[in-house]
Amino acid sequence: METECLSVKQVAERLSLSTATIYRLCAERKLAHVRVGARYGAIRIREQDLQVFLHSCEVRPSASPARLKQK
């Protein structure tokens, strides 16, 4: 079973975010990741974990657009 892992920089580039934001998401345990190497190690993010994270961030339109028109 082959799993593609992405670096913090690769994820940041894909999402057009800073690497600091990706590190923060990992530190806050909002973005699943693995650490590879001695001590703290390098952070790697599995492709499927990135997809799960993006799905969890999805914002759907409200069920009742009429509420918005009342303003």
C-alpha positions as CSV (number, residue, x, y, z in Angstrom):
1,M,0.0,0.0,0.0
2,E,1.6,3.2,-1.2
3,T,0.7,6.5,0.5
4,E,1.8,9.8,-0.8
5,C,3.1,12.2,1.8
6,L,3.4,15.9,1.3
7,S,5.7,18.3,3.0
8,V,4.5,21.4,4.9
9,K,5.7,23.5,2.0
10,Q,3.9,21.4,-0.6
11,V,0.6,21.6,1.4
12,A,1.0,25.4,1.8
13,E,1.6,25.9,-1.9
14,R,-1.5,23.7,-2.8
15,L,-3.7,25.7,-0.5
16,S,-2.1,29.1,-1.2
17,L,-1.4,29.5,2.5
18,S,1.8,30.2,4.4
19,T,3.9,27.4,5.9
20,A,3.3,29.1,9.3
21,T,-0.5,28.5,8.9
22,I,0.1,24.8,8.1
23,Y,2.4,24.4,11.1
24,R,-0.2,26.1,13.3
25,L,-3.0,23.7,12.0
26,C,-0.7,20.8,12.8
27,A,0.1,22.1,16.3
28,E,-3.6,22.7,17.0
29,R,-4.2,19.1,15.8
30,K,-6.6,20.3,13.2
31,L,-4.6,18.8,10.4
32,A,-3.5,15.2,10.8
33,H,0.2,14.6,10.2
34,V,3.1,12.3,10.9
35,R,6.5,13.2,12.2
36,V,9.4,11.4,10.5
37,G,12.9,11.4,12.0
38,A,14.7,11.9,15.3
39,R,13.5,14.2,18.1
40,Y,10.6,16.2,16.7
41,G,11.2,15.1,13.1
42,A,9.9,16.5,9.8
43,I,6.2,16.9,9.4
44,R,4.6,15.0,6.6
45,I,0.9,15.1,5.6
46,R,-0.7,12.2,3.9
47,E,-2.8,13.0,0.8
48,Q,-5.9,11.4,2.3
49,D,-5.5,13.4,5.6
50,L,-5.3,16.6,3.6
51,Q,-8.5,15.6,1.7
52,V,-10.3,14.8,5.1
53,F,-9.2,18.2,6.4
54,L,-10.4,20.1,3.4
55,H,-13.8,18.2,3.6
56,S,-14.1,19.2,7.2
57,C,-13.6,22.9,6.3
58,E,-16.3,22.9,3.7
59,V,-19.0,25.5,4.2
60,R,-22.3,24.8,2.6
61,P,-24.9,27.4,1.7
62,S,-27.8,27.7,4.1
63,A,-30.9,25.7,3.5
64,S,-33.1,28.9,3.4
65,P,-31.8,31.6,1.1
66,A,-35.0,33.6,1.8
67,R,-33.6,34.5,5.3
68,L,-30.8,36.4,3.7
69,K,-33.1,38.4,1.5
70,Q,-35.1,39.8,4.5
71,K,-32.3,42.2,5.5
